[in-house]
Amino acid sequence: MMGILYLVLLGLIALDVPDSLLDAFKNISDSLSASKTNVQKGIDNTFEAFEKTKLKEQPERAKPIYERALKARKLADDLNAYVETLKKMLVDAAGGFDEVTQDYRGRENIDISVDLMVNRKKNAYELHKKIDETRKNLLALLDPRDRAGVKLPLETTPPPHRTGFENKSWEQATFGEGMPMGAAMTALTKIQSDTKNAENEVVKKILGEVDQAVVNLDQFSAVAVAPTSYVLVGQPYTAEVFLTASDSKSSPDITVEGSRLPTEAGRGKYNGSTSAEGVHTWIGTISVKQNDGTIKTYTTQPQTYTVARPSAVVSPDKMNVLYIGVPNPLSVSAPGIAKKDLRVSMAGGTITPSGNGYIATVTAQGTATVNVSGEVSKGKVMTLGATTFRVKRIPDPKAEFAAKSGGTTSAANIKAQDAIFARLENFEFDAKFNVTRFTLLVIKPRQDPLSFTGTGNQLTSAMHSAMNSVSPGSTVVFKDIVAVGPDGTQRGLDNIVLFAN
């Protein structure tokens, strides 16, 4: 509230400097001085309580923290002392203290502040620098995690710009032209009060760290840790057995892959993902605050766990098919063995890694076998199994014209088309066939058939002319249709017979 009233009074200075206004500044100064005294008492009490308890009971732990708090006290005292010298300089220039008015002589003088603080002596600029340095050094004494939530009252922010008025720096706005000496003294007293408030906040946070840093090892457990809980025949199983100790009353900072774990009785609980099959590895990190306020980090040994499907795997042998001419995606996994340790090869084709799986490529009909082995221990590779697939060519597509492979359609639909296509039905792969040649017959009632031969899948101009003459009762036949698919073989397709209606 005092700060707001102070800003309001500063805004009134440009209008006049009546005694009532100067009296108001004196009242604010007195209130700020009283507040500063009260804050100082609180700081002294905090130090005294710490010295009588923590410093005596836990000298090794408490002393480094206490020394940091003393640094905060010295930073504030140095700034306060410097401001006190500026106040004395202004008072001396104004003629000293008037016992009758109980205020400074020349308090209405508007030349002293601007002369000593801004124009000639430029003390305000040095004050600005010292305030910023003090705030920076006070924050540096805090734990990095505490700094983000701390906003110290020591500020040197210039006033916001007002339309139609000249921009002013913090120095000009606080001690510049038109500022009476009494207002400048109030501004200096406010800085001293802000300094004490900043000191109080920093000291309390620093001295409070002594409780956060306490780690009492009061809980012991026997632990056995194995590198993995899933092993294969012939693979060695090893584990470490040791005693652990923890603080049941602490809440250490425990993380896995950057995510903080919930803690209970000093122990973190990690819930690993089980959404994907395979071997998963994780490392835990524990951060513990030391007596000097620094953070020491400990990491666990890599921990692994295996995720497998909760149901049996059924392999229908008669449906194990690979197709020529298309990439055949395959998934290969072995419980207990990481993908990077698998060795996958193929007889009767080639197999290559692709994303999280593999792509098999085959070129001849018959069979192909995928062989899988894995490194079960350092330098030891074990055969894990083999799967044989039948290799088939892609099925023949169906020829279509006007989206039909035969039957009845309108004469208008027939006239509107210009190409014949070959399409696969109910085939899982994206395999495309291109028509390379065909013969077209247009049969109209009581007329001789018209025959045309074309290459590619597009109708020729002569074919279009004949098709434009199709009327209800006409028959359109596509025969000798040949298409080529991704396997490179030519396929003779069934005829298309369309009846126009």
DRENDREN-843255 format. One record per residue (C-alpha): residue number from 0; x, z, y. Coordinates in Angstrom, 2 decimals, m for minus. Layout:
BEGIN
@i=NUM, px=X, pz=Z, py=Y
...
This chain:
BEGIN
@i=0, px=0.00, pz=0.00, py=0.00
@i=1, px=2.86, pz=0.83, py=2.37
@i=2, px=4.38, pz=m2.58, py=1.71
@i=3, px=1.12, pz=m4.39, py=2.51
@i=4, px=0.62, pz=m2.43, py=5.73
@i=5, px=4.22, pz=m3.19, py=6.69
@i=6, px=3.61, pz=m6.93, py=6.30
@i=7, px=0.43, pz=m6.73, py=8.37
@i=8, px=2.27, pz=m4.99, py=11.18
@i=9, px=5.02, pz=m7.59, py=11.10
@i=10, px=2.38, pz=m10.24, py=11.66
@i=11, px=1.15, pz=m8.41, py=14.77
@i=12, px=4.57, pz=m8.25, py=16.41
@i=13, px=4.29, pz=m11.76, py=17.79
@i=14, px=1.22, pz=m10.63, py=19.77
@i=15, px=2.56, pz=m7.51, py=21.49
@i=16, px=4.71, pz=m4.42, py=20.99
@i=17, px=2.45, pz=m1.57, py=22.11
@i=18, px=3.33, pz=2.08, py=21.47
@i=19, px=0.53, pz=2.34, py=18.94
@i=20, px=2.13, pz=m0.43, py=16.88
@i=21, px=5.54, pz=1.23, py=17.07
@i=22, px=3.94, pz=4.55, py=16.08
@i=23, px=2.48, pz=2.81, py=13.03
@i=24, px=5.95, pz=1.61, py=12.03
@i=25, px=7.24, pz=5.17, py=12.41
@i=26, px=4.45, pz=6.46, py=10.15
@i=27, px=5.32, pz=3.86, py=7.52
@i=28, px=9.00, pz=4.81, py=7.74
@i=29, px=8.14, pz=8.47, py=7.28
@i=30, px=5.98, pz=7.65, py=4.24
@i=31, px=8.68, pz=5.48, py=2.71
@i=32, px=11.27, pz=8.19, py=3.27
@i=33, px=9.04, pz=10.77, py=1.61
@i=34, px=8.42, pz=8.40, py=m1.32
@i=35, px=12.15, pz=7.79, py=m1.63
@i=36, px=12.78, pz=11.55, py=m1.77
@i=37, px=10.18, pz=12.02, py=m4.49
@i=38, px=11.62, pz=9.17, py=m6.57
@i=39, px=15.09, pz=10.66, py=m6.18
@i=40, px=13.82, pz=14.00, py=m7.51
@i=41, px=12.34, pz=12.19, py=m10.50
@i=42, px=15.65, pz=10.43, py=m11.19
@i=43, px=17.57, pz=13.71, py=m10.94
@i=44, px=15.12, pz=15.39, py=m13.34
@i=45, px=15.51, pz=12.53, py=m15.82
@i=46, px=19.30, pz=12.82, py=m15.77
@i=47, px=19.15, pz=16.62, py=m16.04
@i=48, px=16.82, pz=16.53, py=m19.05
@i=49, px=19.01, pz=13.95, py=m20.80
@i=50, px=22.16, pz=15.99, py=m20.13
@i=51, px=20.60, pz=19.19, py=m21.54
@i=52, px=19.21, pz=17.57, py=m24.69
@i=53, px=20.46, pz=14.21, py=m25.94
@i=54, px=23.94, pz=14.44, py=m24.44
@i=55, px=24.52, pz=17.83, py=m26.09
@i=56, px=22.73, pz=17.16, py=m29.37
@i=57, px=24.05, pz=13.63, py=m30.01
@i=58, px=27.16, pz=13.25, py=m27.83
@i=59, px=28.60, pz=10.27, py=m29.73
@i=60, px=25.35, pz=8.32, py=m29.56
@i=61, px=24.20, pz=9.41, py=m26.13
@i=62, px=27.43, pz=9.15, py=m24.13
@i=63, px=27.64, pz=5.29, py=m23.96
@i=64, px=23.97, pz=5.16, py=m22.91
@i=65, px=24.48, pz=7.93, py=m20.33
@i=66, px=27.46, pz=6.08, py=m18.84
@i=67, px=25.39, pz=2.94, py=m18.37
@i=68, px=22.73, pz=4.96, py=m16.56
@i=69, px=25.43, pz=6.37, py=m14.25
@i=70, px=26.45, pz=2.80, py=m13.42
@i=71, px=22.87, pz=2.09, py=m12.39
@i=72, px=22.90, pz=5.22, py=m10.18
@i=73, px=26.15, pz=4.11, py=m8.50
@i=74, px=24.83, pz=0.59, py=m7.84
@i=75, px=21.75, pz=2.04, py=m6.11
@i=76, px=23.80, pz=4.65, py=m4.19
@i=77, px=26.21, pz=1.99, py=m2.92
@i=78, px=23.39, pz=m0.19, py=m1.60
@i=79, px=21.61, pz=2.82, py=m0.09
@i=80, px=24.82, pz=3.90, py=1.66
@i=81, px=25.39, pz=0.43, py=3.07
@i=82, px=21.84, pz=0.32, py=4.45
@i=83, px=22.43, pz=3.75, py=5.98
@i=84, px=25.43, pz=2.38, py=7.94
@i=85, px=23.23, pz=m0.46, py=9.28
@i=86, px=20.59, pz=2.03, py=10.39
@i=87, px=23.22, pz=4.12, py=12.22
@i=88, px=24.54, pz=0.97, py=13.91
@i=89, px=21.05, pz=0.10, py=15.20
@i=90, px=20.36, pz=3.68, py=16.32
@i=91, px=23.66, pz=3.89, py=18.24
@i=92, px=22.99, pz=0.54, py=19.92
@i=93, px=19.50, pz=1.73, py=20.95
@i=94, px=20.74, pz=5.02, py=22.45
@i=95, px=20.34, pz=7.51, py=19.64
@i=96, px=17.42, pz=9.71, py=18.60
@i=97, px=14.85, pz=11.03, py=21.10
@i=98, px=13.95, pz=14.66, py=20.33
@i=99, px=10.91, pz=14.50, py=22.58
@i=100, px=9.22, pz=11.55, py=20.85
@i=101, px=10.84, pz=12.35, py=17.50
@i=102, px=11.71, pz=8.67, py=17.25
@i=103, px=14.55, pz=6.34, py=18.12
@i=104, px=15.26, pz=5.53, py=21.73
@i=105, px=14.78, pz=1.87, py=22.55
@i=106, px=12.49, pz=1.41, py=19.57
@i=107, px=10.64, pz=m1.27, py=21.51
@i=108, px=13.82, pz=m3.25, py=22.23
@i=109, px=13.50, pz=m6.74, py=20.72
@i=110, px=17.13, pz=m7.80, py=21.30
@i=111, px=19.08, pz=m5.25, py=19.25
@i=112, px=17.88, pz=m6.32, py=15.80
@i=113, px=18.33, pz=m10.06, py=16.26
@i=114, px=21.73, pz=m9.56, py=17.90
@i=115, px=23.27, pz=m7.21, py=15.35
@i=116, px=21.54, pz=m8.46, py=12.22
@i=117, px=21.11, pz=m12.24, py=12.70
@i=118, px=22.81, pz=m13.93, py=15.66
@i=119, px=26.07, pz=m12.25, py=16.59
@i=120, px=26.98, pz=m9.76, py=13.86
@i=121, px=25.01, pz=m11.49, py=11.05
@i=122, px=24.73, pz=m8.23, py=9.08
@i=123, px=21.39, pz=m9.35, py=7.58
@i=124, px=23.13, pz=m12.09, py=5.62
@i=125, px=25.57, pz=m9.62, py=4.08
@i=126, px=22.63, pz=m7.30, py=3.32
@i=127, px=20.81, pz=m10.18, py=1.63
@i=128, px=23.85, pz=m10.78, py=m0.58
@i=129, px=24.22, pz=m7.10, py=m1.50
@i=130, px=20.52, pz=m6.79, py=m2.41
@i=131, px=20.71, pz=m9.81, py=m4.74
@i=132, px=23.93, pz=m8.56, py=m6.35
@i=133, px=22.47, pz=m5.09, py=m6.87
@i=134, px=19.32, pz=m6.47, py=m8.51
@i=135, px=21.40, pz=m8.77, py=m10.76
@i=136, px=23.79, pz=m5.97, py=m11.79
@i=137, px=20.95, pz=m3.53, py=m12.47
@i=138, px=19.22, pz=m6.04, py=m14.76
@i=139, px=22.53, pz=m6.73, py=m16.54
@i=140, px=22.65, pz=m3.07, py=m17.61
@i=141, px=19.40, pz=m3.45, py=m19.55
@i=142, px=18.97, pz=m4.58, py=m23.13
@i=143, px=18.32, pz=m8.39, py=m23.10
@i=144, px=14.89, pz=m7.84, py=m24.69
@i=145, px=13.89, pz=m5.45, py=m21.89
@i=146, px=14.89, pz=m7.74, py=m19.01
@i=147, px=12.02, pz=m10.20, py=m19.47
@i=148, px=9.38, pz=m7.54, py=m18.82
@i=149, px=11.12, pz=m5.94, py=m15.81
@i=150, px=10.43, pz=m6.97, py=m12.23
@i=151, px=12.51, pz=m4.89, py=m9.84
@i=152, px=11.09, pz=m4.33, py=m6.33
@i=153, px=14.35, pz=m5.45, py=m4.67
@i=154, px=13.36, pz=m8.84, py=m3.27
@i=155, px=14.78, pz=m11.16, py=m0.59
@i=156, px=12.14, pz=m13.87, py=m0.82
@i=157, px=11.44, pz=m15.71, py=2.46
@i=158, px=7.85, pz=m15.70, py=3.74
@i=159, px=5.61, pz=m18.57, py=2.57
@i=160, px=5.39, pz=m21.61, py=4.81
@i=161, px=2.42, pz=m21.77, py=7.18
@i=162, px=1.17, pz=m25.09, py=8.49
@i=163, px=2.13, pz=m25.57, py=12.11
@i=164, px=4.81, pz=m22.88, py=12.07
@i=165, px=8.57, pz=m23.10, py=11.61
@i=166, px=9.97, pz=m22.06, py=8.23
@i=167, px=11.83, pz=m18.75, py=8.40
@i=168, px=14.54, pz=m17.32, py=6.19
@i=169, px=14.32, pz=m13.76, py=4.86
@i=170, px=16.86, pz=m12.70, py=7.49
@i=171, px=14.91, pz=m14.24, py=10.37
@i=172, px=11.55, pz=m12.93, py=9.17
@i=173, px=12.88, pz=m9.37, py=8.71
@i=174, px=15.29, pz=m8.95, py=11.63
@i=175, px=14.96, pz=m12.10, py=13.75
@i=176, px=13.74, pz=m12.96, py=17.19
@i=177, px=10.92, pz=m10.80, py=18.59
@i=178, px=11.49, pz=m8.02, py=16.05
@i=179, px=11.53, pz=m4.60, py=17.81
@i=180, px=14.20, pz=m2.15, py=16.82
@i=181, px=11.58, pz=0.26, py=15.38
@i=182, px=10.30, pz=m2.45, py=12.99
@i=183, px=13.86, pz=m3.28, py=11.87
@i=184, px=14.45, pz=0.40, py=11.07
@i=185, px=11.25, pz=0.44, py=8.97
@i=186, px=12.45, pz=m2.67, py=7.10
@i=187, px=15.75, pz=m0.94, py=6.27
@i=188, px=13.95, pz=2.21, py=5.12
@i=189, px=11.75, pz=0.03, py=2.87
@i=190, px=14.87, pz=m1.51, py=1.30
@i=191, px=16.20, pz=1.98, py=0.57
@i=192, px=12.86, pz=2.96, py=m0.99
@i=193, px=12.81, pz=m0.23, py=m3.11
@i=194, px=16.37, pz=0.50, py=m4.21
@i=195, px=15.41, pz=3.96, py=m5.46
@i=196, px=12.36, pz=2.59, py=m7.29
@i=197, px=14.54, pz=m0.07, py=m8.97
@i=198, px=17.09, pz=2.58, py=m9.94
@i=199, px=14.35, pz=4.77, py=m11.38
@i=200, px=12.94, pz=1.98, py=m13.56
@i=201, px=16.34, pz=0.91, py=m14.89
@i=202, px=17.59, pz=4.46, py=m15.54
@i=203, px=14.47, pz=5.40, py=m17.50
@i=204, px=14.73, pz=2.30, py=m19.69
@i=205, px=18.44, pz=2.86, py=m20.35
@i=206, px=18.14, pz=6.55, py=m21.20
@i=207, px=15.10, pz=5.80, py=m23.36
@i=208, px=17.27, pz=3.65, py=m25.64
@i=209, px=18.75, pz=6.75, py=m27.26
@i=210, px=15.56, pz=7.24, py=m29.27
@i=211, px=15.29, pz=3.54, py=m30.18
@i=212, px=18.83, pz=3.51, py=m31.54
@i=213, px=18.34, pz=6.41, py=m33.97
@i=214, px=18.65, pz=5.40, py=m37.64
@i=215, px=18.26, pz=8.27, py=m40.11
@i=216, px=18.89, pz=7.15, py=m43.68
@i=217, px=16.28, pz=9.26, py=m45.44
@i=218, px=14.97, pz=6.95, py=m48.15
@i=219, px=17.04, pz=5.79, py=m51.15
@i=220, px=16.20, pz=3.28, py=m53.86
@i=221, px=17.90, pz=1.69, py=m56.86
@i=222, px=17.69, pz=m2.12, py=m56.58
@i=223, px=18.42, pz=m4.99, py=m58.97
@i=224, px=18.75, pz=m8.44, py=m57.43
@i=225, px=19.05, pz=m11.65, py=m59.48
@i=226, px=19.98, pz=m15.04, py=m58.00
@i=227, px=16.92, pz=m16.54, py=m59.70
@i=228, px=14.01, pz=m15.37, py=m61.82
@i=229, px=13.77, pz=m18.62, py=m63.79
@i=230, px=16.41, pz=m19.75, py=m66.29
@i=231, px=16.68, pz=m22.40, py=m68.99
@i=232, px=18.09, pz=m22.15, py=m72.48
@i=233, px=21.88, pz=m21.94, py=m72.20
@i=234, px=21.77, pz=m21.07, py=m68.49
@i=235, px=23.40, pz=m17.69, py=m67.68
@i=236, px=21.29, pz=m14.90, py=m66.18
@i=237, px=23.09, pz=m12.54, py=m63.76
@i=238, px=21.95, pz=m9.72, py=m61.49
@i=239, px=23.44, pz=m7.10, py=m59.13
@i=240, px=22.41, pz=m3.44, py=m59.40
@i=241, px=23.08, pz=m1.08, py=m56.47
@i=242, px=21.73, pz=1.76, py=m54.32
@i=243, px=20.06, pz=1.07, py=m50.95
@i=244, px=19.21, pz=3.42, py=m48.10
@i=245, px=16.67, pz=2.93, py=m45.29
@i=246, px=15.11, pz=4.76, py=m42.36
@i=247, px=11.43, pz=5.36, py=m43.12
@i=248, px=10.66, pz=6.10, py=m39.46
@i=249, px=12.34, pz=3.04, py=m37.91
@i=250, px=11.03, pz=m0.44, py=m37.24
@i=251, px=14.10, pz=m2.69, py=m37.39
@i=252, px=13.96, pz=m6.32, py=m36.31
@i=253, px=13.80, pz=m8.23, py=m39.64
@i=254, px=13.41, pz=m12.01, py=m39.67
@i=255, px=13.35, pz=m14.89, py=m42.16
@i=256, px=13.95, pz=m18.40, py=m40.80
@i=257, px=13.34, pz=m17.10, py=m37.28
@i=258, px=9.96, pz=m15.48, py=m38.06
@i=259, px=9.72, pz=m11.72, py=m37.65
@i=260, px=8.48, pz=m9.78, py=m40.67
@i=261, px=5.99, pz=m6.91, py=m40.52
@i=262, px=7.75, pz=m3.62, py=m41.30
@i=263, px=6.51, pz=m0.44, py=m42.91
@i=264, px=8.61, pz=2.67, py=m43.52
@i=265, px=11.68, pz=0.80, py=m42.30
@i=266, px=11.23, pz=m2.09, py=m44.74
@i=267, px=10.17, pz=m5.66, py=m44.02
@i=268, px=7.75, pz=m7.52, py=m46.27
@i=269, px=8.35, pz=m11.26, py=m46.80
@i=270, px=5.60, pz=m13.52, py=m48.12
@i=271, px=7.18, pz=m16.78, py=m49.26
@i=272, px=5.33, pz=m20.08, py=m49.26
@i=273, px=3.96, pz=m21.19, py=m52.64
@i=274, px=2.30, pz=m24.42, py=m51.48
@i=275, px=4.95, pz=m26.68, py=m53.01
@i=276, px=6.53, pz=m26.77, py=m56.46
@i=277, px=10.24, pz=m26.24, py=m56.99
@i=278, px=12.97, pz=m23.76, py=m56.23
@i=279, px=12.78, pz=m22.10, py=m52.81
@i=280, px=15.67, pz=m20.30, py=m51.14
@i=281, px=15.51, pz=m17.88, py=m48.21
@i=282, px=17.84, pz=m15.54, py=m46.30
@i=283, px=16.78, pz=m12.36, py=m44.49
@i=284, px=18.32, pz=m11.20, py=m41.19
@i=285, px=18.23, pz=m7.57, py=m40.01
@i=286, px=19.16, pz=m6.66, py=m36.41
@i=287, px=20.11, pz=m3.03, py=m35.67
@i=288, px=20.81, pz=m1.59, py=m32.23
@i=289, px=24.16, pz=0.22, py=m31.98
@i=290, px=25.01, pz=3.33, py=m29.95
@i=291, px=26.49, pz=1.27, py=m27.12
@i=292, px=23.32, pz=m0.78, py=m26.81
@i=293, px=24.70, pz=m3.87, py=m28.56
@i=294, px=22.90, pz=m5.52, py=m31.47
@i=295, px=24.56, pz=m5.86, py=m34.86
@i=296, px=23.15, pz=m8.38, py=m37.33
@i=297, px=23.21, pz=m8.21, py=m41.13
@i=298, px=22.17, pz=m11.03, py=m43.48
@i=299, px=21.09, pz=m10.89, py=m47.11
@i=300, px=22.50, pz=m13.00, py=m49.90
@i=301, px=20.47, pz=m16.21, py=m50.50
@i=302, px=17.34, pz=m15.34, py=m52.51
@i=303, px=15.53, pz=m17.88, py=m54.70
@i=304, px=12.16, pz=m18.10, py=m56.38
@i=305, px=10.51, pz=m20.82, py=m58.45
@i=306, px=7.05, pz=m22.21, py=m57.80
@i=307, px=5.29, pz=m24.03, py=m60.66
@i=308, px=1.78, pz=m25.32, py=m61.16
@i=309, px=m0.63, pz=m22.76, py=m62.68
@i=310, px=m1.85, pz=m25.23, py=m65.35
@i=311, px=m0.44, pz=m27.20, py=m68.26
@i=312, px=0.92, pz=m30.72, py=m67.70
@i=313, px=m0.82, pz=m33.38, py=m69.86
@i=314, px=0.91, pz=m36.78, py=m70.18
@i=315, px=m1.36, pz=m39.56, py=m71.48
@i=316, px=1.27, pz=m41.72, py=m73.24
@i=317, px=m0.93, pz=m44.79, py=m73.54
@i=318, px=m1.38, pz=m44.93, py=m69.78
@i=319, px=2.31, pz=m44.60, py=m68.85
@i=320, px=2.67, pz=m48.04, py=m67.27
@i=321, px=5.09, pz=m49.59, py=m64.78
@i=322, px=4.22, pz=m52.93, py=m63.15
@i=323, px=6.56, pz=m55.83, py=m62.43
@i=324, px=6.86, pz=m56.91, py=m58.82
@i=325, px=5.69, pz=m53.73, py=m57.08
@i=326, px=7.44, pz=m50.41, py=m56.27
@i=327, px=6.31, pz=m47.80, py=m58.79
@i=328, px=6.40, pz=m44.26, py=m57.30
@i=329, px=7.45, pz=m41.48, py=m59.68
@i=330, px=7.70, pz=m37.70, py=m59.28
@i=331, px=10.51, pz=m35.95, py=m61.13
@i=332, px=10.96, pz=m32.17, py=m61.19
@i=333, px=12.32, pz=m29.53, py=m63.52
@i=334, px=11.28, pz=m25.87, py=m63.16
@i=335, px=14.23, pz=m23.70, py=m62.21
@i=336, px=16.43, pz=m26.58, py=m61.03
@i=337, px=16.65, pz=m27.77, py=m57.44
@i=338, px=16.06, pz=m31.45, py=m56.77
@i=339, px=19.62, pz=m31.88, py=m55.50
@i=340, px=20.88, pz=m30.80, py=m58.94
@i=341, px=18.82, pz=m33.34, py=m60.90
@i=342, px=20.40, pz=m36.49, py=m62.37
@i=343, px=17.82, pz=m39.29, py=m62.84
@i=344, px=18.59, pz=m42.68, py=m64.44
@i=345, px=16.59, pz=m45.51, py=m65.99
@i=346, px=17.01, pz=m47.92, py=m68.92
@i=347, px=15.11, pz=m51.20, py=m68.58
@i=348, px=14.91, pz=m51.04, py=m64.78
@i=349, px=16.28, pz=m49.26, py=m61.73
@i=350, px=15.23, pz=m45.99, py=m60.09
@i=351, px=16.14, pz=m44.80, py=m56.58
@i=352, px=15.28, pz=m41.68, py=m54.51
@i=353, px=12.50, pz=m42.10, py=m51.94
@i=354, px=11.27, pz=m39.19, py=m49.81
@i=355, px=10.33, pz=m36.33, py=m52.16
@i=356, px=10.18, pz=m38.61, py=m55.20
@i=357, px=11.59, pz=m41.79, py=m56.70
@i=358, px=10.80, pz=m45.54, py=m56.86
@i=359, px=11.09, pz=m47.38, py=m60.17
@i=360, px=11.59, pz=m51.17, py=m60.19
@i=361, px=11.13, pz=m53.29, py=m63.34
@i=362, px=11.47, pz=m57.03, py=m63.93
@i=363, px=10.62, pz=m57.78, py=m67.59
@i=364, px=7.72, pz=m56.88, py=m69.84
@i=365, px=8.35, pz=m54.39, py=m72.63
@i=366, px=9.40, pz=m50.74, py=m72.12
@i=367, px=11.58, pz=m48.74, py=m69.72
@i=368, px=12.84, pz=m45.17, py=m70.10
@i=369, px=13.48, pz=m42.60, py=m67.36
@i=370, px=16.17, pz=m40.08, py=m68.34
@i=371, px=16.47, pz=m36.71, py=m66.58
@i=372, px=19.34, pz=m34.22, py=m66.75
@i=373, px=20.30, pz=m31.35, py=m64.48
@i=374, px=23.20, pz=m29.15, py=m63.48
@i=375, px=22.14, pz=m25.76, py=m64.85
@i=376, px=25.35, pz=m23.99, py=m63.84
@i=377, px=28.51, pz=m25.00, py=m62.02
@i=378, px=30.00, pz=m27.97, py=m63.84
@i=379, px=27.50, pz=m27.81, py=m66.73
@i=380, px=24.94, pz=m30.63, py=m67.01
@i=381, px=22.09, pz=m30.42, py=m69.53
@i=382, px=19.75, pz=m33.18, py=m70.75
@i=383, px=16.22, pz=m32.17, py=m69.76
@i=384, px=14.13, pz=m34.98, py=m71.19
@i=385, px=13.17, pz=m38.67, py=m71.18
@i=386, px=9.90, pz=m40.49, py=m70.57
@i=387, px=9.18, pz=m44.01, py=m71.84
@i=388, px=6.88, pz=m46.33, py=m69.88
@i=389, px=5.27, pz=m49.59, py=m70.88
@i=390, px=6.18, pz=m52.43, py=m68.54
@i=391, px=3.38, pz=m54.89, py=m67.78
@i=392, px=2.79, pz=m57.67, py=m65.35
@i=393, px=0.17, pz=m57.25, py=m62.64
@i=394, px=m3.33, pz=m58.28, py=m63.85
@i=395, px=m4.75, pz=m61.65, py=m62.79
@i=396, px=m6.72, pz=m61.55, py=m59.54
@i=397, px=m10.14, pz=m63.12, py=m59.03
@i=398, px=m10.57, pz=m66.17, py=m56.84
@i=399, px=m13.10, pz=m65.79, py=m54.00
@i=400, px=m14.73, pz=m68.12, py=m51.49
@i=401, px=m17.25, pz=m66.83, py=m48.98
@i=402, px=m16.54, pz=m63.36, py=m50.46
@i=403, px=m17.97, pz=m64.48, py=m53.80
@i=404, px=m16.49, pz=m65.45, py=m57.17
@i=405, px=m19.62, pz=m67.37, py=m58.16
@i=406, px=m23.39, pz=m67.33, py=m57.97
@i=407, px=m25.81, pz=m68.21, py=m55.20
@i=408, px=m25.22, pz=m68.07, py=m51.45
@i=409, px=m26.60, pz=m69.77, py=m48.35
@i=410, px=m25.47, pz=m73.22, py=m47.26
@i=411, px=m24.68, pz=m71.72, py=m43.84
@i=412, px=m22.31, pz=m69.18, py=m45.44
@i=413, px=m20.49, pz=m71.93, py=m47.31
@i=414, px=m20.11, pz=m74.04, py=m44.14
@i=415, px=m18.71, pz=m71.07, py=m42.18
@i=416, px=m15.68, pz=m70.54, py=m44.48
@i=417, px=m12.28, pz=m72.23, py=m44.26
@i=418, px=m10.10, pz=m70.64, py=m46.98
@i=419, px=m10.03, pz=m69.50, py=m50.61
@i=420, px=m8.51, pz=m66.14, py=m51.55
@i=421, px=m7.20, pz=m64.32, py=m54.62
@i=422, px=m8.02, pz=m60.59, py=m54.77
@i=423, px=m7.21, pz=m57.80, py=m57.22
@i=424, px=m10.05, pz=m55.51, py=m58.21
@i=425, px=m9.57, pz=m51.81, py=m59.09
@i=426, px=m5.77, pz=m51.96, py=m58.91
@i=427, px=m3.90, pz=m48.96, py=m57.47
@i=428, px=m0.97, pz=m50.86, py=m56.00
@i=429, px=m0.88, pz=m52.90, py=m52.81
@i=430, px=m0.15, pz=m56.24, py=m54.53
@i=431, px=m1.05, pz=m59.49, py=m52.76
@i=432, px=m1.60, pz=m62.92, py=m54.33
@i=433, px=m1.42, pz=m66.19, py=m52.40
@i=434, px=m3.37, pz=m69.29, py=m53.50
@i=435, px=m0.96, pz=m72.25, py=m53.70
@i=436, px=m3.28, pz=m75.12, py=m54.81
@i=437, px=m6.86, pz=m75.88, py=m55.86
@i=438, px=m9.38, pz=m78.68, py=m56.38
@i=439, px=m12.75, pz=m78.78, py=m54.58
@i=440, px=m15.89, pz=m80.52, py=m55.90
@i=441, px=m18.95, pz=m80.94, py=m53.67
@i=442, px=m22.02, pz=m81.99, py=m55.68
@i=443, px=m25.16, pz=m82.92, py=m53.77
@i=444, px=m28.49, pz=m83.82, py=m55.39
@i=445, px=m28.74, pz=m87.42, py=m56.59
@i=446, px=m25.24, pz=m88.26, py=m55.29
@i=447, px=m21.86, pz=m88.73, py=m56.89
@i=448, px=m19.57, pz=m85.67, py=m56.72
@i=449, px=m16.95, pz=m85.59, py=m53.98
@i=450, px=m13.51, pz=m84.41, py=m55.18
@i=451, px=m10.61, pz=m83.11, py=m53.04
@i=452, px=m7.24, pz=m81.54, py=m53.84
@i=453, px=m5.43, pz=m79.15, py=m51.49
@i=454, px=m2.28, pz=m77.05, py=m51.30
@i=455, px=m2.17, pz=m73.53, py=m49.94
@i=456, px=m5.47, pz=m71.72, py=m49.50
@i=457, px=m6.90, pz=m73.51, py=m46.43
@i=458, px=m9.55, pz=m76.24, py=m46.53
@i=459, px=m8.39, pz=m79.64, py=m45.32
@i=460, px=m10.25, pz=m81.57, py=m42.59
@i=461, px=m11.74, pz=m83.84, py=m45.27
@i=462, px=m12.94, pz=m80.79, py=m47.18
@i=463, px=m14.52, pz=m79.38, py=m44.01
@i=464, px=m16.40, pz=m82.66, py=m43.45
@i=465, px=m17.74, pz=m82.58, py=m46.99
@i=466, px=m18.66, pz=m78.89, py=m46.74
@i=467, px=m20.56, pz=m79.50, py=m43.48
@i=468, px=m22.87, pz=m81.79, py=m45.42
@i=469, px=m23.79, pz=m79.10, py=m47.95
@i=470, px=m27.52, pz=m78.38, py=m48.01
@i=471, px=m29.80, pz=m76.24, py=m50.18
@i=472, px=m29.61, pz=m77.49, py=m53.76
@i=473, px=m25.94, pz=m78.50, py=m53.46
@i=474, px=m23.23, pz=m77.11, py=m55.74
@i=475, px=m19.67, pz=m76.27, py=m54.63
@i=476, px=m16.99, pz=m75.88, py=m57.30
@i=477, px=m13.37, pz=m74.68, py=m56.91
@i=478, px=m11.26, pz=m75.37, py=m60.00
@i=479, px=m7.62, pz=m75.69, py=m61.03
@i=480, px=m6.90, pz=m72.68, py=m58.81
@i=481, px=m3.30, pz=m71.46, py=m58.91
@i=482, px=m2.01, pz=m68.27, py=m57.20
@i=483, px=1.41, pz=m66.57, py=m57.02
@i=484, px=1.78, pz=m62.77, py=m56.88
@i=485, px=4.63, pz=m60.39, py=m55.99
@i=486, px=6.19, pz=m60.85, py=m59.45
@i=487, px=6.73, pz=m64.57, py=m58.66
@i=488, px=4.72, pz=m65.93, py=m61.60
@i=489, px=2.00, pz=m68.57, py=m61.22
@i=490, px=m1.49, pz=m67.54, py=m62.35
@i=491, px=m4.28, pz=m69.98, py=m63.22
@i=492, px=m7.52, pz=m68.39, py=m61.98
@i=493, px=m11.12, pz=m68.76, py=m63.11
@i=494, px=m13.29, pz=m71.42, py=m61.46
@i=495, px=m15.67, pz=m70.57, py=m58.62
@i=496, px=m19.14, pz=m72.15, py=m58.89
@i=497, px=m21.43, pz=m71.62, py=m55.89
@i=498, px=m25.08, pz=m72.76, py=m55.63
@i=499, px=m26.31, pz=m73.31, py=m52.05
@i=500, px=m29.80, pz=m72.17, py=m51.13
